[in-house]
Amino acid sequence: MKKFWLAMAAFVMAMLPLSPAMAQSMTDEESAELAQFPLTEPLLAKLIAAAKEINTQKIDLGGGADMSKMETLAQLVGQIEASPKARDIIVRNGLTPHDFLYGMLAIADAVAAAQPGAGDVILSYTNAANIDFYKSHHTQIDAFLAGRL
Protein backbone atom coordinates (compact mmCIF):
# COMPACT_ATOMS: atom_id res chain seq x y z
CA MET A 1 0.00 0.00 0.00
CA LYS A 2 2.89 2.37 0.69
CA LYS A 3 4.05 1.99 -2.94
CA PHE A 4 0.58 2.88 -4.14
CA TRP A 5 0.44 5.95 -1.90
CA LEU A 6 3.82 7.15 -3.16
CA ALA A 7 2.78 6.60 -6.78
CA MET A 8 -0.49 8.44 -6.20
CA ALA A 9 1.26 11.33 -4.47
CA ALA A 10 3.85 11.58 -7.25
CA PHE A 11 1.15 11.56 -9.93
CA VAL A 12 -0.95 14.25 -8.27
CA MET A 13 2.09 16.37 -7.51
CA ALA A 14 3.23 16.07 -11.13
CA MET A 15 -0.22 17.10 -12.31
CA LEU A 16 -0.71 19.75 -9.66
CA PRO A 17 2.55 20.92 -8.13
CA LEU A 18 0.99 22.54 -5.09
CA SER A 19 3.01 24.30 -2.45
CA PRO A 20 3.12 22.55 0.95
CA ALA A 21 1.16 25.41 2.47
CA MET A 22 -1.58 25.31 -0.21
CA ALA A 23 -4.17 23.64 2.01
CA GLN A 24 -3.52 26.20 4.73
CA SER A 25 -3.66 29.15 2.35
CA MET A 26 -6.82 28.15 0.49
CA THR A 27 -9.49 30.73 1.02
CA ASP A 28 -12.47 29.80 3.18
CA GLU A 29 -14.63 29.95 0.05
CA GLU A 30 -12.31 27.56 -1.81
CA SER A 31 -12.30 25.12 1.12
CA ALA A 32 -16.09 25.22 1.29
CA GLU A 33 -16.41 24.74 -2.47
CA LEU A 34 -14.00 21.80 -2.46
CA ALA A 35 -15.98 20.25 0.41
CA GLN A 36 -19.09 20.34 -1.80
CA PHE A 37 -17.39 19.28 -5.05
CA PRO A 38 -18.90 15.90 -6.01
CA LEU A 39 -17.05 13.10 -7.75
CA THR A 40 -19.24 11.30 -10.30
CA GLU A 41 -18.69 8.64 -12.94
CA PRO A 42 -19.01 11.12 -15.85
CA LEU A 43 -16.58 13.52 -14.15
CA LEU A 44 -14.09 10.73 -13.47
CA ALA A 45 -14.15 9.65 -17.12
CA LYS A 46 -13.50 13.24 -18.26
CA LEU A 47 -10.69 13.73 -15.73
CA ILE A 48 -9.01 10.51 -16.79
CA ALA A 49 -9.24 11.37 -20.49
CA ALA A 50 -7.90 14.91 -19.99
CA ALA A 51 -5.11 13.88 -17.63
CA LYS A 52 -3.97 11.08 -19.93
CA GLU A 53 -3.76 13.46 -22.87
CA ILE A 54 -1.95 16.12 -20.85
CA ASN A 55 0.56 13.54 -19.60
CA THR A 56 1.03 11.95 -23.03
CA GLN A 57 1.80 15.34 -24.54
CA LYS A 58 3.95 16.31 -21.52
CA ILE A 59 2.15 19.62 -21.16
CA ASP A 60 3.15 21.92 -18.33
CA LEU A 61 -0.10 22.92 -16.63
CA GLY A 62 1.49 26.06 -15.30
CA GLY A 63 2.87 27.31 -18.59
CA GLY A 64 6.35 27.54 -17.07
CA ALA A 65 5.25 29.54 -14.02
CA ASP A 66 6.42 28.48 -10.56
CA MET A 67 3.16 26.94 -9.40
CA SER A 68 4.69 26.18 -5.99
CA LYS A 69 4.31 29.89 -5.25
CA MET A 70 0.59 29.89 -5.91
CA GLU A 71 -1.33 30.59 -2.74
CA THR A 72 -4.93 29.99 -3.76
CA LEU A 73 -6.79 27.58 -5.97
CA ALA A 74 -7.98 30.55 -8.02
CA GLN A 75 -4.35 31.32 -8.85
CA LEU A 76 -3.79 27.71 -9.91
CA VAL A 77 -6.90 27.77 -12.10
CA GLY A 78 -5.58 30.99 -13.65
CA GLN A 79 -2.27 29.32 -14.46
CA ILE A 80 -4.01 26.35 -16.08
CA GLU A 81 -6.20 28.74 -18.09
CA ALA A 82 -3.04 30.54 -19.24
CA SER A 83 -1.69 27.32 -20.80
CA PRO A 84 -3.46 27.17 -24.18
CA LYS A 85 -2.61 23.52 -24.85
CA ALA A 86 -3.73 22.34 -21.41
CA ARG A 87 -6.86 24.48 -21.53
CA ASP A 88 -7.78 23.15 -24.98
CA ILE A 89 -7.40 19.53 -23.87
CA ILE A 90 -9.40 20.12 -20.70
CA VAL A 91 -12.21 21.90 -22.56
CA ARG A 92 -12.22 19.33 -25.37
CA ASN A 93 -12.82 16.68 -22.69
CA GLY A 94 -15.89 18.52 -21.40
CA LEU A 95 -14.35 20.26 -18.39
CA THR A 96 -13.36 23.72 -17.31
CA PRO A 97 -9.91 24.34 -15.82
CA HIS A 98 -11.70 24.95 -12.51
CA ASP A 99 -13.48 21.58 -12.59
CA PHE A 100 -10.30 19.82 -13.69
CA LEU A 101 -8.35 21.22 -10.75
CA TYR A 102 -11.10 20.66 -8.20
CA GLY A 103 -11.79 17.18 -9.55
CA MET A 104 -8.14 16.17 -9.30
CA LEU A 105 -7.95 17.59 -5.77
CA ALA A 106 -11.17 15.81 -4.80
CA ILE A 107 -9.73 12.51 -6.04
CA ALA A 108 -6.45 13.03 -4.20
CA ASP A 109 -8.28 14.02 -1.03
CA ALA A 110 -10.68 11.06 -1.18
CA VAL A 111 -7.84 8.59 -1.80
CA ALA A 112 -5.84 9.99 1.11
CA ALA A 113 -8.83 10.01 3.44
CA ALA A 114 -9.77 6.41 2.54
CA GLN A 115 -6.38 5.01 3.54
CA PRO A 116 -6.15 3.02 6.79
CA GLY A 117 -5.13 5.28 9.66
CA ALA A 118 -5.84 8.42 7.66
CA GLY A 119 -7.49 10.21 10.55
CA ASP A 120 -4.86 12.94 10.60
CA VAL A 121 -4.95 13.24 6.81
CA ILE A 122 -8.65 14.02 6.62
CA LEU A 123 -8.86 17.75 6.08
CA SER A 124 -11.67 20.19 6.68
CA TYR A 125 -12.65 20.03 3.01
CA THR A 126 -12.93 16.23 2.80
CA ASN A 127 -16.20 15.25 1.18
CA ALA A 128 -17.55 12.05 2.76
CA ALA A 129 -19.50 11.20 -0.40
CA ASN A 130 -16.25 11.41 -2.38
CA ILE A 131 -14.60 8.96 0.01
CA ASP A 132 -17.49 6.57 -0.62
CA PHE A 133 -17.17 7.20 -4.38
CA TYR A 134 -13.48 6.34 -4.23
CA LYS A 135 -14.17 3.17 -2.25
CA SER A 136 -16.70 2.02 -4.84
CA HIS A 137 -14.44 2.97 -7.78
CA HIS A 138 -11.04 2.29 -6.24
CA THR A 139 -9.95 -0.21 -8.90
CA GLN A 140 -10.43 2.31 -11.71
CA ILE A 141 -9.04 5.27 -9.74
CA ASP A 142 -6.04 3.31 -8.48
CA ALA A 143 -5.26 2.18 -12.05
CA PHE A 144 -5.60 5.77 -13.25
CA LEU A 145 -3.28 7.11 -10.57
CA ALA A 146 -0.77 4.35 -11.22
CA GLY A 147 -0.78 5.19 -14.94
CA ARG A 148 -2.38 1.91 -16.02
CA LEU A 149 -5.39 3.48 -17.76
C-alpha positions in Angstrom: 0.0 0.0 0.0 2.9 2.4 0.7 4.1 2.0 -2.9 0.6 2.9 -4.1 0.4 5.9 -1.9 3.8 7.1 -3.2 2.8 6.6 -6.8 -0.5 8.4 -6.2 1.3 11.3 -4.5 3.9 11.6 -7.3 1.1 11.6 -9.9 -0.9 14.2 -8.3 2.1 16.4 -7.5 3.2 16.1 -11.1 -0.2 17.1 -12.3 -0.7 19.8 -9.7 2.6 20.9 -8.1 1.0 22.5 -5.1 3.0 24.3 -2.4 3.1 22.5 0.9 1.2 25.4 2.5 -1.6 25.3 -0.2 -4.2 23.6 2.0 -3.5 26.2 4.7 -3.7 29.1 2.4 -6.8 28.1 0.5 -9.5 30.7 1.0 -12.5 29.8 3.2 -14.6 29.9 0.0 -12.3 27.6 -1.8 -12.3 25.1 1.1 -16.1 25.2 1.3 -16.4 24.7 -2.5 -14.0 21.8 -2.5 -16.0 20.2 0.4 -19.1 20.3 -1.8 -17.4 19.3 -5.0 -18.9 15.9 -6.0 -17.1 13.1 -7.8 -19.2 11.3 -10.3 -18.7 8.6 -12.9 -19.0 11.1 -15.8 -16.6 13.5 -14.2 -14.1 10.7 -13.5 -14.2 9.7 -17.1 -13.5 13.2 -18.3 -10.7 13.7 -15.7 -9.0 10.5 -16.8 -9.2 11.4 -20.5 -7.9 14.9 -20.0 -5.1 13.9 -17.6 -4.0 11.1 -19.9 -3.8 13.5 -22.9 -2.0 16.1 -20.9 0.6 13.5 -19.6 1.0 12.0 -23.0 1.8 15.3 -24.5 3.9 16.3 -21.5 2.2 19.6 -21.2 3.2 21.9 -18.3 -0.1 22.9 -16.6 1.5 26.1 -15.3 2.9 27.3 -18.6 6.4 27.5 -17.1 5.3 29.5 -14.0 6.4 28.5 -10.6 3.2 26.9 -9.4 4.7 26.2 -6.0 4.3 29.9 -5.3 0.6 29.9 -5.9 -1.3 30.6 -2.7 -4.9 30.0 -3.8 -6.8 27.6 -6.0 -8.0 30.5 -8.0 -4.4 31.3 -8.9 -3.8 27.7 -9.9 -6.9 27.8 -12.1 -5.6 31.0 -13.6 -2.3 29.3 -14.5 -4.0 26.4 -16.1 -6.2 28.7 -18.1 -3.0 30.5 -19.2 -1.7 27.3 -20.8 -3.5 27.2 -24.2 -2.6 23.5 -24.8 -3.7 22.3 -21.4 -6.9 24.5 -21.5 -7.8 23.2 -25.0 -7.4 19.5 -23.9 -9.4 20.1 -20.7 -12.2 21.9 -22.6 -12.2 19.3 -25.4 -12.8 16.7 -22.7 -15.9 18.5 -21.4 -14.3 20.3 -18.4 -13.4 23.7 -17.3 -9.9 24.3 -15.8 -11.7 24.9 -12.5 -13.5 21.6 -12.6 -10.3 19.8 -13.7 -8.3 21.2 -10.7 -11.1 20.7 -8.2 -11.8 17.2 -9.6 -8.1 16.2 -9.3 -7.9 17.6 -5.8 -11.2 15.8 -4.8 -9.7 12.5 -6.0 -6.4 13.0 -4.2 -8.3 14.0 -1.0 -10.7 11.1 -1.2 -7.8 8.6 -1.8 -5.8 10.0 1.1 -8.8 10.0 3.4 -9.8 6.4 2.5 -6.4 5.0 3.5 -6.1 3.0 6.8 -5.1 5.3 9.7 -5.8 8.4 7.7 -7.5 10.2 10.6 -4.9 12.9 10.6 -5.0 13.2 6.8 -8.7 14.0 6.6 -8.9 17.8 6.1 -11.7 20.2 6.7 -12.7 20.0 3.0 -12.9 16.2 2.8 -16.2 15.3 1.2 -17.5 12.1 2.8 -19.5 11.2 -0.4 -16.2 11.4 -2.4 -14.6 9.0 0.0 -17.5 6.6 -0.6 -17.2 7.2 -4.4 -13.5 6.3 -4.2 -14.2 3.2 -2.3 -16.7 2.0 -4.8 -14.4 3.0 -7.8 -11.0 2.3 -6.2 -10.0 -0.2 -8.9 -10.4 2.3 -11.7 -9.0 5.3 -9.7 -6.0 3.3 -8.5 -5.3 2.2 -12.0 -5.6 5.8 -13.3 -3.3 7.1 -10.6 -0.8 4.3 -11.2 -0.8 5.2 -14.9 -2.4 1.9 -16.0 -5.4 3.5 -17.8 
